């Protein structure tokens, strides 16, 4: 017998723990794990390095069409999935976007069309809910039957914010269909009030961004929608938890029996609100929503991620250019914190940031890393055959050099975004090979650009209990 690919002498992180040995892949799936496996048509000597499941980035914005006048998205399916593969990620789940009154199924079809022939790695899609009209809710059973079993709800942003009755109607519909409802949790009224107060008082500096979107807005919305989920029986997932106050609301909801899970993002684990005050307007590179919080919040998130209070981590890759606005501010143009745009690019840096800050510092074990970056999102979003290293699962792998010490450089990013807030940051641990369904799509930092189109659309089978 000759396997397609055999990785020799790796420390393999499996659901049962770590073992040192070989892993064989054939026809895109893992077929054997153990010592002394038969030869492969292609063999890789891991040299005792760490073999982990490829990451599943369940929260990212890719090739996102403008529906409310935003600037075009710099990253298309190819550049975004190159960036993901460069960082050890083998599956991405972005979202389709729609405006009020849109046909969400038609929007989804238009969104997915460019992915064919372009995406290097596998992908599923969350369906953004623009409203709870009869037509929008009527589309959900057909989408669920086709394998689109997660929806996104915005609670803030003009043109996207859903009302409370709309969220209740959506949660009722998703509960009946066994879908997952995902929440961007910020109370729009409180955000608008706080932002107006900051601007009216002349507090325009970048460091005021975190005050304009207070953590109380996040906690309030989590509390409210968790109650809605309890009343409707819906499965709720909270995106980008930014600090201890929001985290506490997730924990309280879970304690009273709400079917709730939550994630944070790599930038909340690495940076704080102090970074907004960096000189020469460099703080604009750290604008996101919800905003960065304080050091105690950052530590609380690490603790929750390592110990189970948070179930997963994502990039919330939000590709929007920033350098032209920063240049105008540096040239003397008066610009308040809300004039720069927002969002942080992170597809390529997400896994290395969590590895460096988690495994390399002994905050978490490799097993916990594999859980929060791969196994948990696979379970929640119904990606059967993904997320763990075991026979029968897809051969989605990342080989890591745990001792590699390196510096992030914007010039090395595959994304088209014109900055990265991680530029100059020292990291420990780096993926040296990424394998998507048995195909090596990145090796030693070099992307196989011929793999464009290798990625396939995944059907979601609904969350595991």
Secondary structure, DSSP 8 states (H G I E B T S, - for coil): --EEEEEEEEEEEETTEEEEEEEEEETTEEEEEESS---EEEEEE-TT-EEEE-EEE-SEE-S---SSS----S--HHHHHHHHHHTTEEEEEEEE---TT--HHHHHHHHHHTTTTT-SSEEEEEEE-----HHHHHHHHHHHHTT--EEEEESSSTTT---HHHHHHHHHHHHHHT-EEEEE---HHHHHHHHHHHHHTT--SGGGHHHHT-HHHHHHHHHHHHHHHHHHT-EEEE----SHHHHHHHHHHHHTT--EEEEEEHHHHH--GGGGG-TTTGGGGG--SS----HHHHHHHHHHHHHTSS-EEE--EE----HHHHHHHHTT----GGGS---B--TTTHHHHHIIIIITTTSS-HHHHHIIIIIHHHHHTT-TT-SS-STTSB--EEEEEEEEEEE--GGG--S--S--TTTT-EEEEEEEEEEETTEEEEETTEE-GGGTT---B--------
